[in-house]
Amino acid sequence: MDRRHWLLLLAAIACIAGLLLWIGEIDLGMEDSITPAPAPAAAPQS
């Protein structure tokens, strides 16, 4: 393969890696937003 093919392959691999990292970051962000907030403590009744 000549230099042009190697550069194209490298660019394709970089794009795929970036896409995977982007999807992973979105997935982690969704997990953080899905976790339920702790229930507020009930105020003591007097």
Phi, psi and omega in degrees: 000145179270180186299323182298319179293320179296318179294321178295318178297318179296318178295320180295318179296319179296321179295317180295318179297318178297320179296317179296319178294322179295316179296319178298321180292320178296318181297317179294322178296323179291322178298320180293324183280339182278331183300130183290146177285149179297142181291139179293143180290139180288137179287138179295136180269135181247000000 
